[in-house]
Each structure stands twice: as structure tokens, then as C-alpha cells.
Amino acid sequence: MLKHKRALGGALTLAVAMGVVGGVLPATATAVPAAESTAGESAHHADDARLRALLHRLTTVDGAPGALAEVRDRHRSKVLTSGVADVDSHAPVHRDSRFRIGSMTKTFTATMMLQLVGERRVDLDAPVERYLPGVVRGHGNDGRKITVRQILQHTSGLPDFLAYLKPQDVVQDPMAHHAPHDLVKLALAHPPTFKPGTDWKYSNTGYVLAGMIIEKVTGRSYDEELQRRIVRPLHLRGTSFPGDDPTIPGPHPRGYAQPGPDAPLLDITAINPTVGGTAGGIISSGTDINRFLSALLGGKLLPPAQLKAMMKTRPTGSSDGRAYGLGLESKPLPGGGLYWGHTGDFLGYETAAAATIDGRQATVMVNLGPGGSDAQSDDIQAAIETALSS
């Protein structure tokens, strides 16, 4: 079923059983120098070898057809790939591949909302009711008692619409349009999970509401604001919000799902991404995501006060020390310090991206979602930490 896969992953995944496609061929990881790379051989051979080994594990033991890692620091960048973009043609993963990035979308959405806060057009501690009058009502849910900050930090108590979306409806009509109001209505047919501000629970519903607020305040579509505020200023050539378009523009791997550990892969590349909307519908590339995170943490997208608010986290109860801010989460880095980022799963794809405040970024992407087990997500995180520790 469509569900939130992991508490901090912000997953949009589909566990379905339909149609069979070809199997996965083992593949070795290959390094491809990025266009921005400096001349000369990397001094981090051991770290590169560990990262290649993890990508190889993702595309063999874990079962993903293909994987890509884009890693950069202040001096160099590199792209590593493994496996195939298409299990039928065995085409390799293109170094500039675009993926559906799922809940990594939330970091973009929160950034735009905080830009509006900096412009004094939105108040973080104002009730959602101020911007969307009458929208959040029903079964104990009340937009007069939920703030903008709470929907961005998953402390609103709003039920997650993904918990109630019928998987058979998505399978039977993958091109169906899912209007934001309908997704919110689906969630609000159920009681809150807790009183606003008293606990933490991941809810995609809050980020659909955030997108609605952005559109209401600006008078423009979410896509127009994304292009105007982030994509064009940062020259993100592979980032888009496709609306109802089921295709992925530019080079991209096909997306696959695996309902169980021994189940055959099924191709779910083409789907109407409004099922994720402003909580999970963006398409992007490893290069673009790293550029975005670098600009965000470097203070190029938000004024200092709003960046500080974004990075003010609260514990989530995770045993690995993760904490959630406003569309951005932190996690301890092995060896000391923190890294900042988000993860995201969308039908056919899984992404994790993170950065450190000293200028290192890493994005790891695979074209399998959901996978047969959580091992894929664990190895993606291990790859991120290996890349940032190098």
C-alpha cells in the first residue's frame, strides 16, 4: 500500500503485486568524474572504495537495478554509479540522471515558506486558519489551533493522508489526479494523532497544506514559486515540479517496485505525481540537490533568522539521534558533528541527501522503491555517511 515507509524518511511508497518485468543483473560500481571536478586524482581512494562497495551492495544484495552517488566539497565533485537504468536494455545509469525525490521535496517546500516568513508575508506562529480559512476542520482537527511552524515540524497532530489512501485505487488508475484539497480531506476524516505541539509524528498532510499556503499567499502556483525562488537563482537544470505530467524529463532511470524480498520487479516509472504533491512530487538530480543544500546551509536562500528557525530541531524518538527542524533533519555523523538533510521515497525511487556546515554534500539515489527490505535504506544512509566522512 502507499505508506510512510520510515519514520524519518518521509516515504511515498507502494507495495503492490501486479505485472512482471525482467530480473536484475549484478553490476559493478563505476566512477564518473563530474563536470565540476578539479583535475587530478582524488586523494581519498579508501573512502571512494568504501562508497563504491556500498553502491555495488545496493545493486546486488539489496536488489536495486541502479544507484548513483554525487559527492562534493569545496574543492571537487564526483559522480559514482552502479548497475543499470533499465533492466530490459541494461543501459547504464546516466551521470546526470533525474529521479523522483519523494519527501526531499519537503526541504524545498519549507525553504519557500521560510522565505515568505522573511518577507513578513507568513508568520510561523500564526494559525493555519489565517491562511486557509475553514480548510482544516473535522473529527477534532482544527486549523485555528495548529500553527504554520507545527505543520512544518510534524508536531501538528494531523493524520497522514498516506495512511488512508487505498493502494488498489493507485494501482488501478496510476494516472489519476489527486487534488490537494482531496488529500487533506482524506486525512481529516480521521481524528488527530495528538494535541498540536505535544508530540512528533511524521505527516505528509502538513506539507500539502504548506503548499496550499504558499499558493494562497503568493497568488502563484507552487511550480512558479519553485522556479522563481530556487530553481532559476541556483541554475538547477534537472529540477521540476511536474504537476500531472507522468513523465520524467531528461535522462532518467526507469523506476521499479519490489513488493517482497523474492517478488519480481515491476516497472512503475509512469505515474501521476500529484499523489505526492508538495509533500513529495519534485523531480531532481544529485547535482541539483547538492547545489541546493550547499546554498541553503550557506545562507544563500534564507536570512539568518529563518535559517536558524529551520535548524532548530526537536527529538523524534529515533534511537540513532535524529532530530527534525522545519523540513530539515539532523543526525550525528560517525566521528563527531552533525549532518543535515532529508530522505525521500517515491514510487520507483529512493533518495537521501545530506550536507555539513563546512561545505560537504552527498546525494545517493536508487531506482527501486519500495525495496524488498529496509536493508536498502540502511545502505543508502551508510553511503551518505561514508561520503560525508571522507
JOPE-V300933 format. One record per backbone hydrogen bond with DSSP energy under -1.0 kcal/mol. CO is the residue of the C=O (numbers start at 1). NH is the residue of the N-H. If there is no record, write none. Layout:
co:CO nh:NH
co:CO nh:NH
This chain:
co:3 nh:13
co:6 nh:9
co:6 nh:10
co:13 nh:3
co:30 nh:81
co:32 nh:79
co:34 nh:37
co:44 nh:48
co:45 nh:49
co:46 nh:50
co:47 nh:51
co:48 nh:52
co:49 nh:53
co:50 nh:54
co:51 nh:55
co:52 nh:56
co:53 nh:57
co:54 nh:58
co:55 nh:59
co:57 nh:60
co:57 nh:62
co:58 nh:64
co:65 nh:84
co:66 nh:367
co:67 nh:82
co:68 nh:365
co:69 nh:80
co:70 nh:363
co:71 nh:78
co:72 nh:361
co:76 nh:73
co:78 nh:71
co:79 nh:32
co:80 nh:69
co:81 nh:30
co:82 nh:67
co:85 nh:254
co:86 nh:90
co:91 nh:85
co:94 nh:97
co:99 nh:284
co:101 nh:104
co:102 nh:105
co:103 nh:106
co:104 nh:107
co:105 nh:109
co:106 nh:110
co:107 nh:111
co:108 nh:112
co:109 nh:113
co:110 nh:114
co:111 nh:115
co:112 nh:116
co:113 nh:117
co:114 nh:118
co:115 nh:119
co:116 nh:121
co:116 nh:122
co:117 nh:120
co:123 nh:126
co:124 nh:149
co:126 nh:148
co:127 nh:130
co:128 nh:131
co:128 nh:132
co:132 nh:135
co:135 nh:137
co:136 nh:143
co:138 nh:141
co:141 nh:138
co:142 nh:145
co:143 nh:129
co:146 nh:128
co:147 nh:151
co:148 nh:152
co:149 nh:153
co:150 nh:155
co:152 nh:327
co:154 nh:201
co:155 nh:197
co:157 nh:193
co:160 nh:163
co:161 nh:164
co:166 nh:170
co:167 nh:171
co:168 nh:172
co:169 nh:173
co:173 nh:176
co:174 nh:272
co:179 nh:183
co:180 nh:184
co:181 nh:185
co:182 nh:186
co:183 nh:187
co:184 nh:188
co:187 nh:190
co:195 nh:198
co:204 nh:208
co:205 nh:209
co:206 nh:210
co:207 nh:211
co:208 nh:212
co:209 nh:213
co:210 nh:214
co:211 nh:215
co:212 nh:216
co:213 nh:217
co:214 nh:218
co:215 nh:219
co:221 nh:225
co:222 nh:226
co:223 nh:227
co:224 nh:228
co:225 nh:229
co:226 nh:230
co:226 nh:231
co:227 nh:232
co:230 nh:234
co:231 nh:236
co:235 nh:237
co:240 nh:283
co:242 nh:245
co:251 nh:98
co:255 nh:268
co:256 nh:369
co:257 nh:266
co:260 nh:263
co:265 nh:21
co:266 nh:257
co:272 nh:275
co:273 nh:276
co:273 nh:277
co:276 nh:279
co:277 nh:280
co:277 nh:281
co:282 nh:101
co:283 nh:240
co:284 nh:99
co:285 nh:289
co:286 nh:290
co:287 nh:291
co:288 nh:292
co:289 nh:293
co:290 nh:294
co:291 nh:295
co:292 nh:296
co:293 nh:297
co:294 nh:298
co:295 nh:300
co:296 nh:299
co:303 nh:307
co:304 nh:308
co:305 nh:309
co:306 nh:310
co:307 nh:311
co:309 nh:312
co:310 nh:326
co:311 nh:313
co:314 nh:324
co:318 nh:321
co:322 nh:316
co:323 nh:330
co:324 nh:314
co:328 nh:325
co:329 nh:341
co:330 nh:323
co:331 nh:339
co:333 nh:336
co:337 nh:333
co:339 nh:331
co:340 nh:355
co:341 nh:329
co:342 nh:353
co:344 nh:351
co:345 nh:12
co:346 nh:349
co:348 nh:256
co:349 nh:346
co:350 nh:366
co:351 nh:344
co:352 nh:364
co:353 nh:342
co:354 nh:362
co:355 nh:340
co:356 nh:359
co:360 nh:356
co:361 nh:72
co:362 nh:354
co:363 nh:70
co:364 nh:352
co:365 nh:68
co:366 nh:350
co:367 nh:256
co:369 nh:348
co:370 nh:258
co:374 nh:378
co:375 nh:379
co:376 nh:380
co:377 nh:381
co:378 nh:382
co:379 nh:383
co:380 nh:384
co:381 nh:385
co:382 nh:386
co:383 nh:387
co:384 nh:388
co:385 nh:389
